[in-house]
């Protein structure tokens, strides 16, 4: 269905567990909420599956592997409470994305949230791997990790200082699950774009876990 510019809705796909690469890409009339009323048993959404559509909300508690919403300019909210993997570029340049709930995610692919300029806060209690440029040119002001984090890719939280569109984007404060950890020196040295590391307990006291 890629490029079907007159496709305005999707009926309930009860037996569909996987949506592949580019399946509904550039179906620009698809809008509103993408949830269990349409995809009640979805497990995997592939790369670019819904890219450049006009959905404003994604609420898919059954999905495990999540990709496919690159350049969805109207997307504001995402709930994927059982997802464990966010594919590379999944929400790249989703310029209206404000709220994301992915508490069980263990892996975030490269450029997954690149250019999400108004996403300010994110809690990732289960994350283990964050790939390169996952949050590059992102608007994050604070981010929470658990104690399972083992790998952070190059420029994961960096910004393009040569690009005027990145002006005003500060590196986020990090709330990390252990006070002594292997990343603290790299984080504070700015290697991956983070200037401040604080104990996770500070986050818990500051606000309810997202």
DOZA-416520 format. One line per 8 residues: number of its first residue (from 1); for each residue x, y, z of N, C-alpha, C. Coordinates in pm, whole numbers. Each point is the difference from the previous one (the first is absolute). Example, Ala and Ser with C-alpha at 12.3 -4.5 7.8 and 13.67 -1.06 7.14 Angstrom:
! DOZA-416520
1 = 1319/-569/780/-89/119/0/90/120/0  -35/105/-72/82/119/6/-77/109/73
//
This chain:
! DOZA-416520
1 = 81/-122/0/-81/122/0/85/128/0  130/-15/-6/88/118/5/-39/100/-108  -13/125/40/-28/105/-96/-146/11/-42  -89/-75/68/-143/10/-33/-55/127/65  5/108/-70/-30/131/58/-148/22/27  -88/-90/-46/-143/12/26/-48/-96/109  90/-81/54/-37/-95/105/-18/75/132  -124/2/53/-30/84/115/-21/-79/129
9 = -13/-132/-8/-23/-78/122/44/-144/-20  22/-67/113/35/-142/0/-100/-72/89  -65/-103/-51/-93/-78/80/77/-93/93  -68/-54/97/61/-87/99/70/-119/-66  128/-16/34/81/-108/-57/29/-101/112  -99/-81/29/4/-87/117/115/-100/-4  29/-56/-114/99/-108/-7/140/46/-37  17/129/-15/130/53/-41/92/17/121
17 = 115/-66/-4/100/14/107/122/77/-46  20/9/-132/118/68/-54/-40/91/-116  48/123/4/-15/92/-113/140/33/-49  24/-26/-125/136/6/-54/38/140/-49  124/7/-44/64/122/-51/-88/73/-100  -24/131/26/-68/90/-94/-146/-35/-27  -62/-84/81/-134/-50/-33/-103/111/-25  1/103/88/-95/110/-14/72/135/-11
25 = 123/-4/-43/79/123/-10/-64/100/-95  0/127/43/-51/111/-80/-149/-10/-31  -73/-76/82/-147/5/-8/-44/118/86  7/116/-56/-6/124/77/-137/32/59  -104/-70/-42/-133/23/57/-27/-84/125  87/-94/30/-16/-79/122/28/90/119  -97/11/91/13/97/109/-71/-52/125  1/82/105/-65/-38/124/87/-93/83
33 = -61/-103/60/70/-92/90/19/-136/-63  121/-50/8/31/-137/-42/11/-84/127  -100/-88/22/-3/-74/127/-53/-141/-20  -37/-63/113/-46/-137/-4/-131/-21/-71  -75/105/-23/-123/-15/-76/29/-29/-147  123/31/-43/43/-27/-137/97/-117/-4  92/-4/95/105/-104/4/1/-67/138  -99/-85/28/-12/-56/135/107/-102/37
41 = 66/-59/-100/98/-106/28/136/27/-62  29/124/-30/125/33/-69/121/-25/91  103/-62/-56/125/-26/73/118/78/-58  1/16/-132/114/64/-66/-48/102/-103  54/120/9/-21/102/-102/135/33/-59  15/-24/-130/129/14/-65/36/143/-36  120/15/-47/55/130/-35/-88/72/-102  -31/126/31/-76/87/-91/-142/-48/-29
49 = -51/-92/80/-133/-56/-30/-109/106/-7  8/101/89/-100/107/1/66/137/-16  114/5/-60/70/128/-14/-81/98/-84  9/128/39/-67/109/-70/-151/-18/-7  -56/-58/107/-145/0/18/-34/109/101  -130/24/23/-42/110/87/-60/-48/133  36/-119/45/-47/-44/131/49/96/108  -86/29/96/38/87/111/33/-79/126
57 = -49/-124/8/23/-82/119/20/-145/-40  96/-66/65/23/-143/-17/-13/-64/137  -91/-97/13/-22/-70/126/-11/-149/-31  114/-70/7/8/-140/-41/67/-83/109  -76/-42/100/59/-73/112/49/-140/-33  -37/-55/-116/44/-136/-35/129/-1/-81  40/113/-54/117/1/-88/128/-25/78  91/-80/-59/127/-35/63/116/70/-71
65 = -3/-2/-132/103/67/-80/-67/115/-75  47/122/29/-69/118/-52/90/81/-93  -47/19/-121/67/87/-97/-107/75/-78  44/78/-98/-96/38/-100/-73/132/3  40/97/86/-75/126/5/87/121/-35  101/-23/-76/90/107/-42/-77/114/-68  30/124/40/-57/120/-63/-152/5/7  -55/-52/110/-143/19/27/-13/131/76
73 = -18/106/-72/12/135/55/-110/36/100  -112/-72/0/-110/30/91/-6/-93/121  88/-98/5/-1/-97/110/40/67/131  -88/-11/102/23/68/127/28/-96/116  -59/-118/-5/4/-89/116/19/-145/-43  87/-72/75/25/-142/-28/-4/-79/129  -81/-106/1/1/-96/110/24/-139/-59  112/-58/38/32/-137/-42/53/-72/123
81 = -91/-35/88/37/-41/136/72/-134/6  -8/-81/-106/68/-129/0/110/-11/-105  26/109/-68/108/-1/-101/136/-20/67  84/-80/-63/136/-19/51/106/57/-94  -38/31/-124/97/54/-95/-62/112/-82  71/112/-7/-35/111/-89/101/-1/-114  -46/-18/-121/90/-13/-114/64/134/-38  106/-7/-75/70/120/-46/-96/92/-77
89 = 4/128/33/-79/99/-73/-149/-3/25  -44/-74/101/-145/-21/20/-78/130/8  47/95/81/-71/127/18/83/119/-50  91/-27/-88/86/106/-52/-82/112/-62  29/123/44/-66/120/-52/-151/1/23  -43/-64/108/-139/16/45/-4/129/83  -20/108/-64/24/132/59/-106/43/101  -111/-74/11/-104/33/98/-5/-98/117
97 = 92/-96/2/-4/-105/101/35/56/138  -95/-15/95/16/56/134/8/-105/109  -73/-111/-16/-13/-100/107/29/-139/-54  90/-73/70/35/-136/-40/7/-88/124  -72/-112/-2/5/-98/109/46/-134/-57  124/-37/33/59/-126/-48/80/-64/115  -67/-37/109/70/-41/121/78/-130/-9  -31/-87/-98/68/-129/-9/104/-6/-110
105 = 21/111/-69/96/0/-111/141/-24/50  70/-94/-66/139/-30/34/97/55/-104  -45/20/-124/87/47/-107/-65/114/-77  75/108/-17/-45/114/-80/97/17/-116  -49/-13/-120/83/3/-119/53/138/-35  98/2/-87/62/125/-43/-100/98/-59  8/126/45/-86/104/-55/-148/-18/30  -33/-85/98/-141/-32/25/-84/123/32
113 = 57/95/76/-72/122/38/71/124/-53  80/-15/-100/74/112/-58/-96/109/-45  27/123/44/-79/114/-45/-135/16/70  -23/-76/108/-125/17/76/19/117/96  -20/118/-49/43/122/69/-87/37/120  -125/-44/7/-82/40/114/-22/-115/99  68/-111/-19/0/-108/99/95/40/112  -52/31/118/80/59/108/43/-98/107
121 = -79/-107/23/27/-89/112/-30/-143/-40  86/-93/44/-19/-140/-36/61/-89/107  -73/-104/40/52/-96/96/16/-136/-68  120/-57/13/34/-127/-64/56/-97/105  -84/-50/89/49/-80/112/61/-134/-38  -32/-51/-120/47/-133/-40/106/3/-109  35/117/-48/87/8/-117/140/-55/29  53/-73/-98/134/-57/8/93/61/-105
129 = -54/25/-119/82/48/-112/-67/121/-65  78/108/-13/-42/119/-74/100/21/-112  -44/-10/-123/92/7/-114/31/145/-40  92/15/-91/52/131/-37/-110/93/-50  10/126/44/-91/107/-40/-146/-30/29  -27/-87/97/-138/-36/32/-84/122/35  60/96/72/-70/122/40/70/125/-53  65/-12/-111/75/111/-59/-97/113/-39
137 = 39/124/34/-85/117/-28/-141/-16/57  -7/-67/115/-126/-19/70/-14/105/108  -124/32/38/-24/105/98/5/-46/144  42/-123/28/-2/-53/136/71/91/100  -67/24/111/59/75/110/40/-92/115  -66/-115/8/36/-99/101/-40/-138/-48  80/-100/41/-26/-138/-40/42/-92/113  -84/-100/28/28/-93/109/36/-138/-51
145 = 107/-58/57/41/-137/-31/-9/-86/125  -18/-131/-17/17/-94/109/146/-38/12  26/-113/63/138/-44/23/48/-101/-103  -81/-27/-104/34/-105/-97/73/53/-123  19/128/-9/63/60/-117/143/-50/-18  31/-53/-120/134/-54/-26/71/68/-116  -74/72/-86/64/57/-118/-71/126/-46  78/106/-24/-52/124/-57/84/35/-122
153 = -64/16/-114/70/27/-124/49/143/-13  86/20/-98/59/131/-25/-107/105/-29  15/117/63/-89/115/-21/-146/-33/26  -25/-94/90/-138/-43/26/-88/117/44  59/95/72/-74/116/48/59/130/-52  73/-9/-107/69/117/-53/-89/91/-82  61/106/-50/-73/88/-90/97/54/-105  -56/44/-110/78/53/-110/23/149/23
161 = 118/32/50/27/141/33/16/87/-123  15/-60/-117/15/79/-123/-134/34/-63  -107/-58/57/-134/16/-59/-83/95/86  -50/105/-60/-76/100/75/-127/-57/61  -53/-111/-57/-124/-58/54/24/-68/133  126/-23/37/29/-64/128/23/102/111  -3/128/-34/20/103/101/-103/-12/111  45/16/124/-89/-6/114/-23/-139/55
169 = 59/-104/-61/-14/-136/49/113/-30/97  -32/-14/126/100/-33/100/4/-151/21  119/-52/38/9/-142/34/-79/-25/127  -65/-118/12/-88/-25/114/74/-36/127  -66/23/113/45/-56/127/-35/-148/0  93/-83/47/-23/-144/4/-17/-48/143  -105/-76/22/-21/-65/129/30/-148/-20  109/-47/60/50/-134/-28/-19/-90/121
177 = -17/-129/-25/-37/-94/105/104/-30/105  125/34/-25/104/-19/100/84/127/8  46/33/119/78/122/15/141/-15/-55  52/-123/4/131/-27/-58/-20/-91/-120  32/47/-118/-23/-80/-119/104/27/-107  8/-91/-95/106/5/-100/-13/116/-96  -119/63/-5/-20/106/-96/23/140/55  14/11/130/0/133/59/110/89/-57
185 = 122/-54/-15/109/80/-55/-30/43/-143  -50/-94/-81/-33/33/-139/-113/103/-7  -99/-17/87/-114/91/-1/43/141/34  73/14/109/38/134/44/105/62/-90  74/-82/-72/99/52/-94/-63/46/-130  -130/-28/-14/-71/46/-119/18/-89/-122  59/-119/19/26/-87/-114/-127/-35/-76  -109/-19/74/-126/-35/-65/-107/106/21
193 = 43/117/44/-90/114/1/-80/22/127  49/-46/116/-72/19/125/91/62/104  -37/114/60/88/66/94/-23/-32/147  -112/-63/34/-37/-10/141/-63/-136/28  57/-75/97/-50/-131/37/-40/1/147  -122/-47/29/-50/1/137/-59/-137/35  -2/-34/128/-56/-130/40/-148/-12/-36  -41/-122/-33/-139/-25/-38/-97/41/112
201 = 44/-13/125/-86/34/112/-48/146/-9  86/85/-55/-37/141/-17/-120/14/-92  0/-79/-107/-112/-1/-95/-127/-46/71  12/-108/77/-117/-57/65/-62/98/99  84/77/67/-50/98/94/-60/120/-74  56/28/-117/-39/120/-74/-138/-16/-63  -30/-119/-45/-127/-23/-71/-36/-147/2  -125/-30/-32/-40/-138/-16/69/-56/-123
209 = 35/-128/4/62/-62/-118/-100/0/-114  46/44/-116/-87/8/-118/-24/-141/-55
//
